[in-house]
Amino acid sequence: MTLGLEVTGEEIKATSNQSGKGDLHIDGSNKCNEYLINLTEKIQRNYRDILYRDLEVERIAQIIRKKRENIPVIVGELGAGKHSIVELLAQKILNNQIPTLEGHNIYSLDDISLTNSVEKRTELIERAKSIFESLKSSDILYINNTCNLIGSGKMPSVGYDISSVLLPYLEANKFKVMIVTETSKYEETIKTNTLLNNHLKCIEIKPLNKEQTLEVLNTTVPSFERFHNVEVAKDALSVIVELSDKYMKKRNFPQKAIDVLDEACSAASLTSLKKDKKTSTEVIYEELDSDYVLGSVKKEYEISMDITRPIVTDDIALKVIEQITNLPVGKLSFEAKKQLRNLEEDLNRELIGQASAVNTLSRAIKHFRSELTEKKKPIVLFFAGPTGVGKTESAKLLAKNLMFSEDAMIRFNMSEYMEQASLSKLIGTSPGYIGFEQNGRLTEAVSKNPNTIILLDEFEKAHPRISDIFLSIFDEGETADSKNNVIDFRNTIIILTSNIGTQKKSNLGFQSDQPNDVTKEALNEAYRKEFINRLDEVVTFNSLSKADIKKILDIRIQKYKNHLSKNGITLHIEEEVKSVLVEKGFKPEYGARELLNRVFRKEIEDLVIDFSLEKEVVTQILISYENDQIKAS
């Protein structure tokens, strides 16, 4: 089992006996020491308590002492605590709690030193050989990065790498090996290496649960308190565990909770330093006589500083998790509550003629955003109604009111997704196809900003396969992209707009006495029941009346006046002109678009532009209606 190498297990033994390297233990004089780190000594200097991993350590010790398949591979997800198991093993060896491994040392490969200044592939292989030669039977080689073992030094024309060099030493039981890797890397690299895999025994590490993680934090807190010079409140630990479990799904316990605790301590310490900058220890010492400082006052001051350490509260922990996840995880602030209370009023101010739709929409949003509601899925709103009545505009207003910017909304024109192949634009291309390395527009946008509004405009034009993909998003609140990364949609607001039902009963738009019935009938005909059942609200928009068009015109005129005022121009429009514009722009089948996109631009904006070009200096413009014609003066 040499894979073309000239070295065998027997030759290793012979070489060891002749050169004496078989008995050589790694010390400061050994050149191989620069490629290895004595993990046992390192842990002896930095001892820490490790909980709930005794069974895994016992299993590792059993496997290492086996005659065959004696290489334990610790496999687990990122942050599950794989490295801490190795630390606990080293601690137990130091404390003589594992008699079969008494006197053993654990060495880890120094990734940087191993590959540093390597000019040729053969040089890397020779370094690996020298490392393996210097180890002895009481040594455990700990490999934390499998890419340094499998694939390193390999060329397409040559069938071996560092792992191939390692195999003869394993057969000769020259030393012991322990591997730690992530689940995905184990499947991709180690499991596919048949020769090496014959020596391995997989130990799957599961993340700790919330109760275990909380106890781990309690044992870890003192070290963070000393390092950051802070004090951690007990309530903060519970908040960290609960919210990191709820909102940080991509990472695992206990590491994600420890990272949040570390950053929360850092945030509290930084805030305290900013407040107490003028009263720092150095400033006070400089103001006092040096002999006096070195006496009791200095000691008393340091004690007082220790007593008044900043406290890491649950509010600080909430803020840190919000910064990490970009999600509103804390309690609603006074401003946020006020914003939700006034949402219906704010929307009605700019969304004219849709009081019923605004009421339904605002109630749904209040329910979704309330801290009393557990978010297990996104809120899905279906906006149905004729063209030009404010469906897309209401989504923009919602983004502006809830997230302070229309840019917070991600808009997809579903007419671009009329073919099944266009599904790859949303979630990414399947493996083996061109563009696999590129992420989907939808999954990429939500992974970067999970607290957003997704607008699927003209949803009825999308391919039916598209709606099937959204079923899992609407129901479970998550989906997997082409690279099998799970994307969390639970904090998103998903809005679907459609003109569905506008052609029923030959009506030009919905009439106020029957819109809901028309919408439900059209939905049942167009979509399957499992799709309709996943919609939280169907918001029906009515056609606009002439009075509604007049109000919309007033809003448009005011916005245009504000725009001109920035350029030093005051605009006045007579009421008669407004009436003429309403008459020209009122077409129920087109909604407000006819007025805003054609009539107002042609009759007002073009007139103002022509007038300003004719005059050298313009500060005031009056728009009037004379002799059946709109004029500017």
C-alpha positions, 0 to 999 in steps of 0.5 A: 500500500505504498502508492508508488512510493519507495518507502515501506513499513519495514524500511521505516523500522530499519531506518529508525533502528539504524539512525536512532530516529525511532527513539528521537523525541521532539525537543527544542534541538530537533529541526522538525520542532518548527513544524509541530506545536506541542499541544500538551504543553500549550494546554498545560499553560492555558488550562480551562474547564471543558464540559460534556465531552467526557464520553467523546474523549473516552471513545477517542482513547479506545480507538487510539489503542486499537490494533486496526482502524486506530485513527479517530476522525472527529467530525462535526459542524463548525462551532460544535466544539471539536477542538475542545475535545482535543484539549480535554484529551490532553488535560486527561493525559496530563492528569493521568486520567487515561492510563493507556495514554500515560506519558503521551504527547499531542503534537499539531501540525503548524500549517504555516511553517509546513508550507512556508518557503516551499519552492518544489513539491518534493520539498513539501513531501520531504518535510512531511517525511522528516516530521513523521520520522521524528515522531515516536510511538508515544506521540499523537499527531493531531491534524486539524486541517485535512487539506494539509493532509490530502491533496498537498503536494499532489500533481495530476501526473503523480498519484500520491500526496502527504497522506500517501506518505503517511500510510506506511507509518500508520501500517507500522504503528510508528505513532498515533494520529488524530484528525479533526474536520468538518462534516462537509470536508470529511465527505469531500476529501477523507471519505473518498480516500479509500486507502486512508479511510481503511485506518479511520474511525469516524466519531461524530460530534453533535452540538451542545443543547441550550442548557449545556451551553448555558453551563459552559458559558457560566464556566467561561465567564470568569476568563472573559471578565478578567480579560475585558475587566467587566462583569457579566450579568446572569440574565445576559447569559440566558439572553445570549443562549436563547437569541443566538439559538433563535437567530444564528442558525448557520452556526452551532453551540457552544461556539456561537454563544461564546463569540457573542459573549466575547463581543458583548464584553468587548462592547461594554468595555469599550463603552466604559472606556469612552465614558471614563476616558478623562479618569483613566488610571494613567491620568490620575497617576500622573496628577499624583506624586509618584511616591504617593501613587506607589503607596496605598492610594494606587492600591485603593484606586485599583480596587475601586476600579475593579468594584466599578467595572462595567456590567454586560447587561441583557440590553448589550447582548441584544444589541450585539446579536442585532449587529451580528445578524442584522435583525431586529431581535430586541424589544421594540423601541418607543420609536418602533412602537410609534411607527407601527401604531401610525402605520395605517395613517402614514400609508393612507396619507400617500396611498389614496383610495385604498383604505380597506387594503391599507387596513388589512395590510397594516394589521398583518404587519403589526401582527408580524412585527410584534415582539409577542409573535413568534416568527416561524415563517415569513409573512406572505401578502398577495396584492391583487387589483387592476394596474395603476392602483398602488400595489407596487407603490404600497410595497415601496411605502412599506419599506420606507416606513418600516426600514426608512428607505425604499432601497431596503426592498428587493424587487423582482419583475417576474416577467423575467422568470417565465421559463423554467430555466430562469429559476437558476436566477433566483436560487443559483445554477445546479452543479454541472451547469455554467454559472454554478459558482454564481449565487442566485439573486434571491438567496444571495440578497436574503443571506446578506440582509435577512430583514428585508421586503421582497417584492415579486411583481406580476407574479402570475407571469412566472413559470409554475415551477417558480411557485413550487419553489416558494412553497417551502419558503412560505411554509418553513421559512427557509430554502436551500440554494444551489450550493446547499446553503440553507437561507433563512426567510423568517424575518422577511416580508414577501409581497406578491402583486398580480392583476389576476381577476381584473378581467372577470365579468368584463369589469374594468378593475374591481368595483367596491362591492365585489372585489374580494369575491372576484379575487378569491375566484380568480386565485382558485382558478390560477393556483393550487390550494396548497399555494393559496393556503400559505398566503397570510393575507390577500389584500385587494385593491379597488379601482380609483375614482375621479376623486381619488385621482384628484388627491393623487394629483395634489400629492404629485404636484406637492412633490414637484413643487418641493423639487423645484424649490431646491432649484430656487423656483416657486410653482403655482398651479391654479385649481382650474388646471388641476380639474383639466388634468384630472379629466384628461388623466382619469381612465379607470382601466389604467389607474393613476399611471395615465395621469402621472406618467403621461398627462402630468409630464406632458402638460406640466413638466414639459411646460415648466422646462420650456418656460425655464429655457426661454427665460434667463432667470426664473424664480416663479412660475404660474400655471393657468388655463386660458382659451382651452390651453394650459399656459406658463407665465 
